[in-house]
Amino acid sequence: MSANEPRLVLICEPHLLGEGLEKILTSLSDIEFVGSWPIDNRILSRLSQQPLDILLIGDDKSQNEQITRLTAKILEKFPDLSIIRVSMQNNTLQVYSSQRMPARTASLLEVIRNVAVQQSLPHRELPSLDEETAHAQDNQT
């Protein structure tokens, strides 16, 4: 692993989802998979001690409200950390990212225009977890 590769940690409660994601993440050569953490009240302190680029959260319906509150706390304390949330319940991905910029009128208008353009683009279908697993396994052989 080189120093330029993004560092990623997985937090996940559903055991089978966590195992599947770990298998995929450990096979990637362009991401440094730091490890898995349990969903508990020590996540914020762990993030303070472990510099990361990406936090991957796997959840199911029963964890939904807890994970939503946790995501808000993490983004408040670590605004440069990108969070990707994978939901087992409805097979979706959500990406949360907070970027800080100098407050200039031109920058604000540019951001508004970029968001407006992104909102008007048709949504693409993302590959399913099964397709990603098959691709990762193909790359290992």
Stockholm file with secondary structure:
# STOCKHOLM 1.0

chainA/1-141         MSANEPRLVLICEPHLLGEGLEKILTSLSDIEFVGSWPIDNRILSRLSQQPLDILLIGDDKSQNEQITRLTAKILEKFPDLSIIRVSMQNNTLQVYSSQRMPARTASLLEVIRNVAVQQSLPHRELPSLDEETAHAQDNQT
#=GR chainA/1-141 SS CCTTSCEEEEEECSHHHHHHHHHHHHHCSSSEEEEEECSSTTHHHHHHHSCCSEEEEEECGGGHHHHHHHHHHHHHHCTTCEEEEEETTTTEEEEECCCCCCCCHHHHHHHHHHHHHHHHSCCCCCCCHHHHHHHHHHHHC
#=GC SS_cons         CCTTSCEEEEEECSHHHHHHHHHHHHHCSSSEEEEEECSSTTHHHHHHHSCCSEEEEEECGGGHHHHHHHHHHHHHHCTTCEEEEEETTTTEEEEECCCCCCCCHHHHHHHHHHHHHHHHSCCCCCCCHHHHHHHHHHHHC
//
